[in-house]
Amino acid sequence: MTTVSLMQAWRRRAAATVYLVVLALPGGASPLLARQAVLVDRLVAVVGEQALTWRDVEVARLLGSIPATGTPADGVERLIARELMHIEVDRLGVAEPIAAAVDERLGRARQRAGGDGPWARQLRGLGLTEARARQWVSDDLRIDVYVDQRFTAAAQPTDAEVGQEAARDGGSPTAEQLAAARRRLVQARRSALVSDWLDGIRGRTSVQIAGPR
């Protein structure tokens, strides 16, 4: 990415904290609100030519793309990882999910938000339309499908490896212990494969981090 295109990307989303200043309020509103500075957004990173802001971190948390807990720096890093994966699934032309899958995930996000009223208020607070929320969730599902198809089968251990893992607790492992051992091995191997994949994408993609708020 050139210096010129990087600067253009930063300017598109304001390369600093942006403030909305209420200079005048109609209808005789309280003068105490006049000239009140309201924090709108802050740039946290530029991935490729896509600028990411703190609002994007909060959107990702609301929609379940990244965990709702964790430090601001962790939120930024997880959003960067999501954007790197998004770039890759776009490049590979991964198909859009079915509408029912999007509806189901949006429904879970709405429940986490506390129902229709709180959900609508949070969308408005983030400047997010229902259509944009649907597209964001659709992209998350495309990422999930691709990662599952590419890495879950590759992460499967052999029966011997599962037996060795389960036997660490001593004695003859039960069926439940074998199943739990298999899950642990799959999760660990899948995480390692995805991490290596992300490192490869990041190695060929410009990532500029401005930092959390």
PyMOL CGO cylinders between C-alpha atoms (Angstrom):
from pymol import cmd
from pymol.cgo import CYLINDER

trace = [
    CYLINDER, 0.00, 0.00, 0.00, 1.47, 3.40, -0.97, 0.3, 1, 1, 1, 1, 1, 1,
    CYLINDER, 1.47, 3.40, -0.97, 1.87, 6.31, 1.39, 0.3, 1, 1, 1, 1, 1, 1,
    CYLINDER, 1.87, 6.31, 1.39, -0.63, 8.30, -0.67, 0.3, 1, 1, 1, 1, 1, 1,
    CYLINDER, -0.63, 8.30, -0.67, -3.34, 5.63, -0.58, 0.3, 1, 1, 1, 1, 1, 1,
    CYLINDER, -3.34, 5.63, -0.58, -2.77, 5.09, 3.13, 0.3, 1, 1, 1, 1, 1, 1,
    CYLINDER, -2.77, 5.09, 3.13, -3.23, 8.77, 3.86, 0.3, 1, 1, 1, 1, 1, 1,
    CYLINDER, -3.23, 8.77, 3.86, -6.36, 8.82, 1.72, 0.3, 1, 1, 1, 1, 1, 1,
    CYLINDER, -6.36, 8.82, 1.72, -7.79, 5.90, 3.68, 0.3, 1, 1, 1, 1, 1, 1,
    CYLINDER, -7.79, 5.90, 3.68, -7.04, 7.62, 6.97, 0.3, 1, 1, 1, 1, 1, 1,
    CYLINDER, -7.04, 7.62, 6.97, -8.62, 10.86, 5.81, 0.3, 1, 1, 1, 1, 1, 1,
    CYLINDER, -8.62, 10.86, 5.81, -11.77, 9.06, 4.69, 0.3, 1, 1, 1, 1, 1, 1,
    CYLINDER, -11.77, 9.06, 4.69, -12.50, 8.08, 8.28, 0.3, 1, 1, 1, 1, 1, 1,
    CYLINDER, -12.50, 8.08, 8.28, -10.81, 11.06, 9.99, 0.3, 1, 1, 1, 1, 1, 1,
    CYLINDER, -10.81, 11.06, 9.99, -7.32, 10.27, 11.23, 0.3, 1, 1, 1, 1, 1, 1,
    CYLINDER, -7.32, 10.27, 11.23, -8.09, 11.50, 14.73, 0.3, 1, 1, 1, 1, 1, 1,
    CYLINDER, -8.09, 11.50, 14.73, -10.97, 11.62, 17.16, 0.3, 1, 1, 1, 1, 1, 1,
    CYLINDER, -10.97, 11.62, 17.16, -13.89, 13.36, 15.52, 0.3, 1, 1, 1, 1, 1, 1,
    CYLINDER, -13.89, 13.36, 15.52, -16.15, 15.63, 17.52, 0.3, 1, 1, 1, 1, 1, 1,
    CYLINDER, -16.15, 15.63, 17.52, -19.59, 16.90, 16.65, 0.3, 1, 1, 1, 1, 1, 1,
    CYLINDER, -19.59, 16.90, 16.65, -20.10, 20.36, 18.10, 0.3, 1, 1, 1, 1, 1, 1,
    CYLINDER, -20.10, 20.36, 18.10, -23.69, 21.51, 18.60, 0.3, 1, 1, 1, 1, 1, 1,
    CYLINDER, -23.69, 21.51, 18.60, -23.46, 25.17, 17.70, 0.3, 1, 1, 1, 1, 1, 1,
    CYLINDER, -23.46, 25.17, 17.70, -27.16, 25.94, 17.98, 0.3, 1, 1, 1, 1, 1, 1,
    CYLINDER, -27.16, 25.94, 17.98, -30.27, 24.04, 18.89, 0.3, 1, 1, 1, 1, 1, 1,
    CYLINDER, -30.27, 24.04, 18.89, -33.68, 24.89, 17.41, 0.3, 1, 1, 1, 1, 1, 1,
    CYLINDER, -33.68, 24.89, 17.41, -36.90, 25.29, 19.33, 0.3, 1, 1, 1, 1, 1, 1,
    CYLINDER, -36.90, 25.29, 19.33, -35.48, 27.02, 22.38, 0.3, 1, 1, 1, 1, 1, 1,
    CYLINDER, -35.48, 27.02, 22.38, -33.45, 24.07, 23.62, 0.3, 1, 1, 1, 1, 1, 1,
    CYLINDER, -33.45, 24.07, 23.62, -31.49, 24.51, 26.82, 0.3, 1, 1, 1, 1, 1, 1,
    CYLINDER, -31.49, 24.51, 26.82, -28.43, 26.75, 26.34, 0.3, 1, 1, 1, 1, 1, 1,
    CYLINDER, -28.43, 26.75, 26.34, -26.49, 24.32, 28.55, 0.3, 1, 1, 1, 1, 1, 1,
    CYLINDER, -26.49, 24.32, 28.55, -26.39, 21.98, 25.56, 0.3, 1, 1, 1, 1, 1, 1,
    CYLINDER, -26.39, 21.98, 25.56, -25.03, 24.63, 23.22, 0.3, 1, 1, 1, 1, 1, 1,
    CYLINDER, -25.03, 24.63, 23.22, -21.51, 23.99, 21.99, 0.3, 1, 1, 1, 1, 1, 1,
    CYLINDER, -21.51, 23.99, 21.99, -21.44, 20.60, 23.71, 0.3, 1, 1, 1, 1, 1, 1,
    CYLINDER, -21.44, 20.60, 23.71, -18.76, 18.34, 22.21, 0.3, 1, 1, 1, 1, 1, 1,
    CYLINDER, -18.76, 18.34, 22.21, -19.99, 14.82, 21.53, 0.3, 1, 1, 1, 1, 1, 1,
    CYLINDER, -19.99, 14.82, 21.53, -17.53, 12.03, 20.79, 0.3, 1, 1, 1, 1, 1, 1,
    CYLINDER, -17.53, 12.03, 20.79, -18.44, 10.49, 17.45, 0.3, 1, 1, 1, 1, 1, 1,
    CYLINDER, -18.44, 10.49, 17.45, -15.66, 8.09, 16.55, 0.3, 1, 1, 1, 1, 1, 1,
    CYLINDER, -15.66, 8.09, 16.55, -11.96, 7.37, 16.53, 0.3, 1, 1, 1, 1, 1, 1,
    CYLINDER, -11.96, 7.37, 16.53, -9.74, 5.60, 14.04, 0.3, 1, 1, 1, 1, 1, 1,
    CYLINDER, -9.74, 5.60, 14.04, -8.09, 2.50, 15.52, 0.3, 1, 1, 1, 1, 1, 1,
    CYLINDER, -8.09, 2.50, 15.52, -6.48, 0.82, 12.50, 0.3, 1, 1, 1, 1, 1, 1,
    CYLINDER, -6.48, 0.82, 12.50, -6.23, 0.69, 8.72, 0.3, 1, 1, 1, 1, 1, 1,
    CYLINDER, -6.23, 0.69, 8.72, -6.19, -2.81, 7.21, 0.3, 1, 1, 1, 1, 1, 1,
    CYLINDER, -6.19, -2.81, 7.21, -5.35, -2.76, 3.53, 0.3, 1, 1, 1, 1, 1, 1,
    CYLINDER, -5.35, -2.76, 3.53, -7.35, 0.26, 2.43, 0.3, 1, 1, 1, 1, 1, 1,
    CYLINDER, -7.35, 0.26, 2.43, -10.15, -0.27, 4.96, 0.3, 1, 1, 1, 1, 1, 1,
    CYLINDER, -10.15, -0.27, 4.96, -10.19, 2.14, 7.89, 0.3, 1, 1, 1, 1, 1, 1,
    CYLINDER, -10.19, 2.14, 7.89, -11.50, 0.70, 11.16, 0.3, 1, 1, 1, 1, 1, 1,
    CYLINDER, -11.50, 0.70, 11.16, -12.83, 2.82, 13.99, 0.3, 1, 1, 1, 1, 1, 1,
    CYLINDER, -12.83, 2.82, 13.99, -13.78, 2.29, 17.61, 0.3, 1, 1, 1, 1, 1, 1,
    CYLINDER, -13.78, 2.29, 17.61, -17.40, 2.25, 16.49, 0.3, 1, 1, 1, 1, 1, 1,
    CYLINDER, -17.40, 2.25, 16.49, -16.56, -0.79, 14.37, 0.3, 1, 1, 1, 1, 1, 1,
    CYLINDER, -16.56, -0.79, 14.37, -15.21, -2.52, 17.48, 0.3, 1, 1, 1, 1, 1, 1,
    CYLINDER, -15.21, -2.52, 17.48, -18.50, -1.87, 19.27, 0.3, 1, 1, 1, 1, 1, 1,
    CYLINDER, -18.50, -1.87, 19.27, -20.52, -3.03, 16.25, 0.3, 1, 1, 1, 1, 1, 1,
    CYLINDER, -20.52, -3.03, 16.25, -18.48, -6.26, 16.18, 0.3, 1, 1, 1, 1, 1, 1,
    CYLINDER, -18.48, -6.26, 16.18, -19.19, -6.79, 19.88, 0.3, 1, 1, 1, 1, 1, 1,
    CYLINDER, -19.19, -6.79, 19.88, -22.89, -6.09, 19.48, 0.3, 1, 1, 1, 1, 1, 1,
    CYLINDER, -22.89, -6.09, 19.48, -23.24, -8.50, 16.56, 0.3, 1, 1, 1, 1, 1, 1,
    CYLINDER, -23.24, -8.50, 16.56, -21.12, -11.24, 18.11, 0.3, 1, 1, 1, 1, 1, 1,
    CYLINDER, -21.12, -11.24, 18.11, -18.19, -11.01, 15.69, 0.3, 1, 1, 1, 1, 1, 1,
    CYLINDER, -18.19, -11.01, 15.69, -15.79, -10.64, 18.61, 0.3, 1, 1, 1, 1, 1, 1,
    CYLINDER, -15.79, -10.64, 18.61, -16.24, -11.22, 22.37, 0.3, 1, 1, 1, 1, 1, 1,
    CYLINDER, -16.24, -11.22, 22.37, -18.13, -8.53, 24.24, 0.3, 1, 1, 1, 1, 1, 1,
    CYLINDER, -18.13, -8.53, 24.24, -15.54, -8.59, 27.00, 0.3, 1, 1, 1, 1, 1, 1,
    CYLINDER, -15.54, -8.59, 27.00, -11.81, -7.89, 27.00, 0.3, 1, 1, 1, 1, 1, 1,
    CYLINDER, -11.81, -7.89, 27.00, -9.54, -4.89, 26.90, 0.3, 1, 1, 1, 1, 1, 1,
    CYLINDER, -9.54, -4.89, 26.90, -9.84, -2.17, 24.23, 0.3, 1, 1, 1, 1, 1, 1,
    CYLINDER, -9.84, -2.17, 24.23, -6.54, -3.34, 22.71, 0.3, 1, 1, 1, 1, 1, 1,
    CYLINDER, -6.54, -3.34, 22.71, -7.87, -6.90, 22.53, 0.3, 1, 1, 1, 1, 1, 1,
    CYLINDER, -7.87, -6.90, 22.53, -11.01, -5.65, 20.80, 0.3, 1, 1, 1, 1, 1, 1,
    CYLINDER, -11.01, -5.65, 20.80, -8.94, -3.82, 18.19, 0.3, 1, 1, 1, 1, 1, 1,
    CYLINDER, -8.94, -3.82, 18.19, -6.75, -6.87, 17.53, 0.3, 1, 1, 1, 1, 1, 1,
    CYLINDER, -6.75, -6.87, 17.53, -9.78, -9.13, 17.13, 0.3, 1, 1, 1, 1, 1, 1,
    CYLINDER, -9.78, -9.13, 17.13, -11.41, -6.66, 14.75, 0.3, 1, 1, 1, 1, 1, 1,
    CYLINDER, -11.41, -6.66, 14.75, -8.20, -6.54, 12.69, 0.3, 1, 1, 1, 1, 1, 1,
    CYLINDER, -8.20, -6.54, 12.69, -8.21, -10.35, 12.51, 0.3, 1, 1, 1, 1, 1, 1,
    CYLINDER, -8.21, -10.35, 12.51, -11.83, -10.30, 11.36, 0.3, 1, 1, 1, 1, 1, 1,
    CYLINDER, -11.83, -10.30, 11.36, -11.03, -7.77, 8.65, 0.3, 1, 1, 1, 1, 1, 1,
    CYLINDER, -11.03, -7.77, 8.65, -8.07, -9.83, 7.42, 0.3, 1, 1, 1, 1, 1, 1,
    CYLINDER, -8.07, -9.83, 7.42, -10.34, -12.89, 7.14, 0.3, 1, 1, 1, 1, 1, 1,
    CYLINDER, -10.34, -12.89, 7.14, -13.00, -10.75, 5.45, 0.3, 1, 1, 1, 1, 1, 1,
    CYLINDER, -13.00, -10.75, 5.45, -10.45, -9.64, 2.85, 0.3, 1, 1, 1, 1, 1, 1,
    CYLINDER, -10.45, -9.64, 2.85, -9.57, -13.27, 2.15, 0.3, 1, 1, 1, 1, 1, 1,
    CYLINDER, -9.57, -13.27, 2.15, -13.13, -14.58, 1.79, 0.3, 1, 1, 1, 1, 1, 1,
    CYLINDER, -13.13, -14.58, 1.79, -13.90, -11.66, -0.54, 0.3, 1, 1, 1, 1, 1, 1,
    CYLINDER, -13.90, -11.66, -0.54, -10.84, -12.53, -2.61, 0.3, 1, 1, 1, 1, 1, 1,
    CYLINDER, -10.84, -12.53, -2.61, -11.91, -16.16, -2.79, 0.3, 1, 1, 1, 1, 1, 1,
    CYLINDER, -11.91, -16.16, -2.79, -15.53, -15.31, -3.64, 0.3, 1, 1, 1, 1, 1, 1,
    CYLINDER, -15.53, -15.31, -3.64, -17.10, -17.24, -0.77, 0.3, 1, 1, 1, 1, 1, 1,
    CYLINDER, -17.10, -17.24, -0.77, -20.86, -17.39, -1.34, 0.3, 1, 1, 1, 1, 1, 1,
    CYLINDER, -20.86, -17.39, -1.34, -23.41, -15.45, 0.71, 0.3, 1, 1, 1, 1, 1, 1,
    CYLINDER, -23.41, -15.45, 0.71, -25.20, -17.49, 3.41, 0.3, 1, 1, 1, 1, 1, 1,
    CYLINDER, -25.20, -17.49, 3.41, -28.90, -18.28, 3.28, 0.3, 1, 1, 1, 1, 1, 1,
    CYLINDER, -28.90, -18.28, 3.28, -31.24, -15.66, 4.74, 0.3, 1, 1, 1, 1, 1, 1,
    CYLINDER, -31.24, -15.66, 4.74, -32.40, -17.98, 7.53, 0.3, 1, 1, 1, 1, 1, 1,
    CYLINDER, -32.40, -17.98, 7.53, -28.85, -18.28, 8.87, 0.3, 1, 1, 1, 1, 1, 1,
    CYLINDER, -28.85, -18.28, 8.87, -28.51, -14.49, 8.96, 0.3, 1, 1, 1, 1, 1, 1,
    CYLINDER, -28.51, -14.49, 8.96, -31.90, -14.17, 10.67, 0.3, 1, 1, 1, 1, 1, 1,
    CYLINDER, -31.90, -14.17, 10.67, -30.92, -16.71, 13.32, 0.3, 1, 1, 1, 1, 1, 1,
    CYLINDER, -30.92, -16.71, 13.32, -27.66, -14.96, 14.20, 0.3, 1, 1, 1, 1, 1, 1,
    CYLINDER, -27.66, -14.96, 14.20, -29.29, -11.53, 14.23, 0.3, 1, 1, 1, 1, 1, 1,
    CYLINDER, -29.29, -11.53, 14.23, -31.97, -12.97, 16.52, 0.3, 1, 1, 1, 1, 1, 1,
    CYLINDER, -31.97, -12.97, 16.52, -29.31, -14.09, 18.99, 0.3, 1, 1, 1, 1, 1, 1,
    CYLINDER, -29.31, -14.09, 18.99, -27.71, -10.64, 18.90, 0.3, 1, 1, 1, 1, 1, 1,
    CYLINDER, -27.71, -10.64, 18.90, -31.11, -9.04, 19.53, 0.3, 1, 1, 1, 1, 1, 1,
    CYLINDER, -31.11, -9.04, 19.53, -31.65, -11.31, 22.53, 0.3, 1, 1, 1, 1, 1, 1,
    CYLINDER, -31.65, -11.31, 22.53, -28.23, -10.45, 23.96, 0.3, 1, 1, 1, 1, 1, 1,
    CYLINDER, -28.23, -10.45, 23.96, -29.09, -6.77, 23.58, 0.3, 1, 1, 1, 1, 1, 1,
    CYLINDER, -29.09, -6.77, 23.58, -32.22, -7.24, 25.69, 0.3, 1, 1, 1, 1, 1, 1,
    CYLINDER, -32.22, -7.24, 25.69, -34.98, -7.35, 23.09, 0.3, 1, 1, 1, 1, 1, 1,
    CYLINDER, -34.98, -7.35, 23.09, -36.33, -5.23, 20.26, 0.3, 1, 1, 1, 1, 1, 1,
    CYLINDER, -36.33, -5.23, 20.26, -36.29, -1.89, 22.10, 0.3, 1, 1, 1, 1, 1, 1,
    CYLINDER, -36.29, -1.89, 22.10, -32.72, -2.01, 23.42, 0.3, 1, 1, 1, 1, 1, 1,
    CYLINDER, -32.72, -2.01, 23.42, -31.59, -3.52, 20.12, 0.3, 1, 1, 1, 1, 1, 1,
    CYLINDER, -31.59, -3.52, 20.12, -33.04, -0.63, 18.11, 0.3, 1, 1, 1, 1, 1, 1,
    CYLINDER, -33.04, -0.63, 18.11, -31.51, 1.91, 20.49, 0.3, 1, 1, 1, 1, 1, 1,
    CYLINDER, -31.51, 1.91, 20.49, -28.08, 0.32, 20.24, 0.3, 1, 1, 1, 1, 1, 1,
    CYLINDER, -28.08, 0.32, 20.24, -28.27, 0.24, 16.46, 0.3, 1, 1, 1, 1, 1, 1,
    CYLINDER, -28.27, 0.24, 16.46, -29.16, 3.94, 16.42, 0.3, 1, 1, 1, 1, 1, 1,
    CYLINDER, -29.16, 3.94, 16.42, -26.40, 4.75, 18.89, 0.3, 1, 1, 1, 1, 1, 1,
    CYLINDER, -26.40, 4.75, 18.89, -23.86, 3.12, 16.57, 0.3, 1, 1, 1, 1, 1, 1,
    CYLINDER, -23.86, 3.12, 16.57, -25.33, 4.67, 13.43, 0.3, 1, 1, 1, 1, 1, 1,
    CYLINDER, -25.33, 4.67, 13.43, -26.08, 1.17, 12.17, 0.3, 1, 1, 1, 1, 1, 1,
    CYLINDER, -26.08, 1.17, 12.17, -29.03, 0.31, 9.94, 0.3, 1, 1, 1, 1, 1, 1,
    CYLINDER, -29.03, 0.31, 9.94, -30.72, -3.09, 9.94, 0.3, 1, 1, 1, 1, 1, 1,
    CYLINDER, -30.72, -3.09, 9.94, -29.47, -3.61, 6.38, 0.3, 1, 1, 1, 1, 1, 1,
    CYLINDER, -29.47, -3.61, 6.38, -25.88, -2.90, 7.39, 0.3, 1, 1, 1, 1, 1, 1,
    CYLINDER, -25.88, -2.90, 7.39, -26.22, -5.20, 10.40, 0.3, 1, 1, 1, 1, 1, 1,
    CYLINDER, -26.22, -5.20, 10.40, -27.46, -7.98, 8.10, 0.3, 1, 1, 1, 1, 1, 1,
    CYLINDER, -27.46, -7.98, 8.10, -24.52, -7.52, 5.75, 0.3, 1, 1, 1, 1, 1, 1,
    CYLINDER, -24.52, -7.52, 5.75, -22.05, -7.52, 8.63, 0.3, 1, 1, 1, 1, 1, 1,
    CYLINDER, -22.05, -7.52, 8.63, -23.51, -10.77, 10.01, 0.3, 1, 1, 1, 1, 1, 1,
    CYLINDER, -23.51, -10.77, 10.01, -23.58, -12.24, 6.50, 0.3, 1, 1, 1, 1, 1, 1,
    CYLINDER, -23.58, -12.24, 6.50, -19.83, -11.58, 6.21, 0.3, 1, 1, 1, 1, 1, 1,
    CYLINDER, -19.83, -11.58, 6.21, -19.27, -13.22, 9.61, 0.3, 1, 1, 1, 1, 1, 1,
    CYLINDER, -19.27, -13.22, 9.61, -21.09, -16.33, 8.41, 0.3, 1, 1, 1, 1, 1, 1,
    CYLINDER, -21.09, -16.33, 8.41, -19.06, -16.42, 5.20, 0.3, 1, 1, 1, 1, 1, 1,
    CYLINDER, -19.06, -16.42, 5.20, -15.89, -16.33, 7.31, 0.3, 1, 1, 1, 1, 1, 1,
    CYLINDER, -15.89, -16.33, 7.31, -17.17, -19.09, 9.61, 0.3, 1, 1, 1, 1, 1, 1,
    CYLINDER, -17.17, -19.09, 9.61, -18.13, -21.37, 6.72, 0.3, 1, 1, 1, 1, 1, 1,
    CYLINDER, -18.13, -21.37, 6.72, -14.78, -20.94, 5.00, 0.3, 1, 1, 1, 1, 1, 1,
    CYLINDER, -14.78, -20.94, 5.00, -12.77, -21.52, 8.18, 0.3, 1, 1, 1, 1, 1, 1,
    CYLINDER, -12.77, -21.52, 8.18, -14.81, -24.62, 9.04, 0.3, 1, 1, 1, 1, 1, 1,
    CYLINDER, -14.81, -24.62, 9.04, -14.45, -26.08, 5.56, 0.3, 1, 1, 1, 1, 1, 1,
    CYLINDER, -14.45, -26.08, 5.56, -10.74, -25.38, 5.34, 0.3, 1, 1, 1, 1, 1, 1,
    CYLINDER, -10.74, -25.38, 5.34, -9.49, -26.20, 8.83, 0.3, 1, 1, 1, 1, 1, 1,
    CYLINDER, -9.49, -26.20, 8.83, -11.85, -28.46, 10.79, 0.3, 1, 1, 1, 1, 1, 1,
    CYLINDER, -11.85, -28.46, 10.79, -11.14, -31.62, 8.79, 0.3, 1, 1, 1, 1, 1, 1,
    CYLINDER, -11.14, -31.62, 8.79, -7.42, -30.84, 8.71, 0.3, 1, 1, 1, 1, 1, 1,
    CYLINDER, -7.42, -30.84, 8.71, -7.39, -30.57, 12.51, 0.3, 1, 1, 1, 1, 1, 1,
    CYLINDER, -7.39, -30.57, 12.51, -8.81, -34.05, 13.15, 0.3, 1, 1, 1, 1, 1, 1,
    CYLINDER, -8.81, -34.05, 13.15, -6.48, -36.28, 15.23, 0.3, 1, 1, 1, 1, 1, 1,
    CYLINDER, -6.48, -36.28, 15.23, -6.05, -40.02, 14.81, 0.3, 1, 1, 1, 1, 1, 1,
    CYLINDER, -6.05, -40.02, 14.81, -7.68, -42.45, 17.22, 0.3, 1, 1, 1, 1, 1, 1,
    CYLINDER, -7.68, -42.45, 17.22, -4.24, -43.22, 18.63, 0.3, 1, 1, 1, 1, 1, 1,
    CYLINDER, -4.24, -43.22, 18.63, -3.60, -39.54, 19.34, 0.3, 1, 1, 1, 1, 1, 1,
    CYLINDER, -3.60, -39.54, 19.34, -6.98, -39.23, 21.03, 0.3, 1, 1, 1, 1, 1, 1,
    CYLINDER, -6.98, -39.23, 21.03, -6.22, -42.26, 23.16, 0.3, 1, 1, 1, 1, 1, 1,
    CYLINDER, -6.22, -42.26, 23.16, -2.87, -40.84, 24.22, 0.3, 1, 1, 1, 1, 1, 1,
    CYLINDER, -2.87, -40.84, 24.22, -4.47, -37.51, 25.10, 0.3, 1, 1, 1, 1, 1, 1,
    CYLINDER, -4.47, -37.51, 25.10, -7.25, -39.13, 27.12, 0.3, 1, 1, 1, 1, 1, 1,
    CYLINDER, -7.25, -39.13, 27.12, -4.81, -41.45, 28.93, 0.3, 1, 1, 1, 1, 1, 1,
    CYLINDER, -4.81, -41.45, 28.93, -2.97, -38.51, 30.48, 0.3, 1, 1, 1, 1, 1, 1,
    CYLINDER, -2.97, -38.51, 30.48, -5.47, -38.58, 33.33, 0.3, 1, 1, 1, 1, 1, 1,
    CYLINDER, -5.47, -38.58, 33.33, -4.50, -42.16, 34.10, 0.3, 1, 1, 1, 1, 1, 1,
    CYLINDER, -4.50, -42.16, 34.10, -6.44, -45.40, 33.89, 0.3, 1, 1, 1, 1, 1, 1,
    CYLINDER, -6.44, -45.40, 33.89, -8.54, -46.66, 31.03, 0.3, 1, 1, 1, 1, 1, 1,
    CYLINDER, -8.54, -46.66, 31.03, -10.40, -43.70, 29.46, 0.3, 1, 1, 1, 1, 1, 1,
    CYLINDER, -10.40, -43.70, 29.46, -14.16, -43.75, 29.18, 0.3, 1, 1, 1, 1, 1, 1,
    CYLINDER, -14.16, -43.75, 29.18, -16.09, -42.85, 26.04, 0.3, 1, 1, 1, 1, 1, 1,
    CYLINDER, -16.09, -42.85, 26.04, -16.80, -39.40, 27.50, 0.3, 1, 1, 1, 1, 1, 1,
    CYLINDER, -16.80, -39.40, 27.50, -13.11, -38.83, 28.23, 0.3, 1, 1, 1, 1, 1, 1,
    CYLINDER, -13.11, -38.83, 28.23, -12.17, -39.89, 24.70, 0.3, 1, 1, 1, 1, 1, 1,
    CYLINDER, -12.17, -39.89, 24.70, -14.73, -37.48, 23.24, 0.3, 1, 1, 1, 1, 1, 1,
    CYLINDER, -14.73, -37.48, 23.24, -13.45, -34.65, 25.44, 0.3, 1, 1, 1, 1, 1, 1,
    CYLINDER, -13.45, -34.65, 25.44, -9.86, -35.43, 24.44, 0.3, 1, 1, 1, 1, 1, 1,
    CYLINDER, -9.86, -35.43, 24.44, -10.80, -35.33, 20.77, 0.3, 1, 1, 1, 1, 1, 1,
    CYLINDER, -10.80, -35.33, 20.77, -12.48, -31.95, 21.23, 0.3, 1, 1, 1, 1, 1, 1,
    CYLINDER, -12.48, -31.95, 21.23, -9.39, -30.54, 22.96, 0.3, 1, 1, 1, 1, 1, 1,
    CYLINDER, -9.39, -30.54, 22.96, -7.07, -31.74, 20.22, 0.3, 1, 1, 1, 1, 1, 1,
    CYLINDER, -7.07, -31.74, 20.22, -9.30, -30.47, 17.42, 0.3, 1, 1, 1, 1, 1, 1,
    CYLINDER, -9.30, -30.47, 17.42, -9.68, -27.08, 19.07, 0.3, 1, 1, 1, 1, 1, 1,
    CYLINDER, -9.68, -27.08, 19.07, -5.95, -26.68, 19.67, 0.3, 1, 1, 1, 1, 1, 1,
    CYLINDER, -5.95, -26.68, 19.67, -4.95, -27.79, 16.17, 0.3, 1, 1, 1, 1, 1, 1,
    CYLINDER, -4.95, -27.79, 16.17, -7.66, -25.75, 14.49, 0.3, 1, 1, 1, 1, 1, 1,
    CYLINDER, -7.66, -25.75, 14.49, -6.62, -22.64, 16.41, 0.3, 1, 1, 1, 1, 1, 1,
    CYLINDER, -6.62, -22.64, 16.41, -3.00, -23.18, 15.36, 0.3, 1, 1, 1, 1, 1, 1,
    CYLINDER, -3.00, -23.18, 15.36, -3.96, -23.64, 11.70, 0.3, 1, 1, 1, 1, 1, 1,
    CYLINDER, -3.96, -23.64, 11.70, -6.15, -20.52, 11.70, 0.3, 1, 1, 1, 1, 1, 1,
    CYLINDER, -6.15, -20.52, 11.70, -3.39, -18.53, 13.42, 0.3, 1, 1, 1, 1, 1, 1,
    CYLINDER, -3.39, -18.53, 13.42, -0.87, -19.56, 10.75, 0.3, 1, 1, 1, 1, 1, 1,
    CYLINDER, -0.87, -19.56, 10.75, -3.38, -18.66, 8.04, 0.3, 1, 1, 1, 1, 1, 1,
    CYLINDER, -3.38, -18.66, 8.04, -3.95, -15.23, 9.56, 0.3, 1, 1, 1, 1, 1, 1,
    CYLINDER, -3.95, -15.23, 9.56, -0.21, -14.65, 9.84, 0.3, 1, 1, 1, 1, 1, 1,
    CYLINDER, -0.21, -14.65, 9.84, 0.08, -15.34, 6.12, 0.3, 1, 1, 1, 1, 1, 1,
    CYLINDER, 0.08, -15.34, 6.12, -2.69, -12.89, 5.23, 0.3, 1, 1, 1, 1, 1, 1,
    CYLINDER, -2.69, -12.89, 5.23, -1.23, -10.26, 7.54, 0.3, 1, 1, 1, 1, 1, 1,
    CYLINDER, -1.23, -10.26, 7.54, 2.19, -10.73, 5.99, 0.3, 1, 1, 1, 1, 1, 1,
    CYLINDER, 2.19, -10.73, 5.99, 0.89, -9.61, 2.60, 0.3, 1, 1, 1, 1, 1, 1,
    CYLINDER, 0.89, -9.61, 2.60, -1.53, -6.94, 3.85, 0.3, 1, 1, 1, 1, 1, 1,
    CYLINDER, -1.53, -6.94, 3.85, -0.70, -3.48, 5.16, 0.3, 1, 1, 1, 1, 1, 1,
    CYLINDER, -0.70, -3.48, 5.16, -1.86, -3.14, 8.76, 0.3, 1, 1, 1, 1, 1, 1,
    CYLINDER, -1.86, -3.14, 8.76, -1.49, 0.23, 10.47, 0.3, 1, 1, 1, 1, 1, 1,
    CYLINDER, -1.49, 0.23, 10.47, -2.61, 0.35, 14.11, 0.3, 1, 1, 1, 1, 1, 1,
    CYLINDER, -2.61, 0.35, 14.11, -3.59, 3.65, 15.67, 0.3, 1, 1, 1, 1, 1, 1,
    CYLINDER, -3.59, 3.65, 15.67, -4.50, 1.97, 18.96, 0.3, 1, 1, 1, 1, 1, 1,
    CYLINDER, -4.50, 1.97, 18.96, -7.60, 1.70, 21.13, 0.3, 1, 1, 1, 1, 1, 1,
    CYLINDER, -7.60, 1.70, 21.13, -9.32, 4.69, 22.56, 0.3, 1, 1, 1, 1, 1, 1,
]
cmd.load_cgo(trace, "trace")
